Amino acid sequence: MSEHPNAEASAVNPQKARKGLNRILYATGYSLQGLRAGWGETAFRQEAMLSFVLLPVSFWLGQNWIEIALLTGSVLLVMIVELLNTCIESAIDRIGPEWHDLSKRAKDMGSAAVLLSLLLALGIWTGALWQRFA
């Protein structure tokens, strides 16, 4: 048994041994790589392009900081859930290409999470538009 509890993890993953600003810099790089990988997914790319329009509009449409936060947050939540869904799909695909009930279930649930986040965003935006123009 090693003296330090993270010694084995550090040997497998050097990121675990990094501390302070060095760890933050590397983590930021990994996050940017994740966004680049997400850009390779059609659904994420479509949502990101839509967010380039919706995020600025949310500052015009929202009448106070709470409304702006709900509008922008709902758009960002869709993108976050899409990235997590892609993670699930990638992990399942790494296991193997053969069909399995649990693999299908995991992918379907990830897709359902994206759908729910889209419905939430649609509801928030519809409410804001209704309040502003009706």
Secondary structure in CASP SS format (residue, H / E / C, confidence):
PFRMAT SS
TARGET T0000
AUTHOR 0000-0000-0000
METHOD secondary structure of the structure
MODEL  1
M C 1.00
S C 1.00
E C 1.00
H C 1.00
P C 1.00
N C 1.00
A H 1.00
E H 1.00
A H 1.00
S H 1.00
A H 1.00
V H 1.00
N C 1.00
P H 1.00
Q H 1.00
K H 1.00
A H 1.00
R C 1.00
K C 1.00
G H 1.00
L H 1.00
N H 1.00
R H 1.00
I H 1.00
L H 1.00
Y H 1.00
A H 1.00
T H 1.00
G H 1.00
Y H 1.00
S H 1.00
L H 1.00
Q H 1.00
G H 1.00
L H 1.00
R H 1.00
A H 1.00
G H 1.00
W H 1.00
G C 1.00
E C 1.00
T H 1.00
A H 1.00
F H 1.00
R H 1.00
Q H 1.00
E H 1.00
A H 1.00
M H 1.00
L H 1.00
S H 1.00
F H 1.00
V H 1.00
L H 1.00
L H 1.00
P H 1.00
V H 1.00
S H 1.00
F H 1.00
W H 1.00
L H 1.00
G C 1.00
Q C 1.00
N C 1.00
W H 1.00
I H 1.00
E H 1.00
I H 1.00
A H 1.00
L H 1.00
L H 1.00
T H 1.00
G H 1.00
S H 1.00
V H 1.00
L H 1.00
L H 1.00
V H 1.00
M H 1.00
I H 1.00
V H 1.00
E H 1.00
L H 1.00
L H 1.00
N H 1.00
T H 1.00
C H 1.00
I H 1.00
E H 1.00
S H 1.00
A H 1.00
I H 1.00
D H 1.00
R H 1.00
I H 1.00
G C 1.00
P C 1.00
E C 1.00
W C 1.00
H C 1.00
D H 1.00
L H 1.00
S H 1.00
K H 1.00
R H 1.00
A H 1.00
K H 1.00
D H 1.00
M H 1.00
G H 1.00
S H 1.00
A H 1.00
A H 1.00
V H 1.00
L H 1.00
L H 1.00
S H 1.00
L H 1.00
L H 1.00
L H 1.00
A H 1.00
L H 1.00
G H 1.00
I H 1.00
W H 1.00
T H 1.00
G H 1.00
A H 1.00
L H 1.00
W H 1.00
Q H 1.00
R H 1.00
F H 1.00
A C 1.00
END
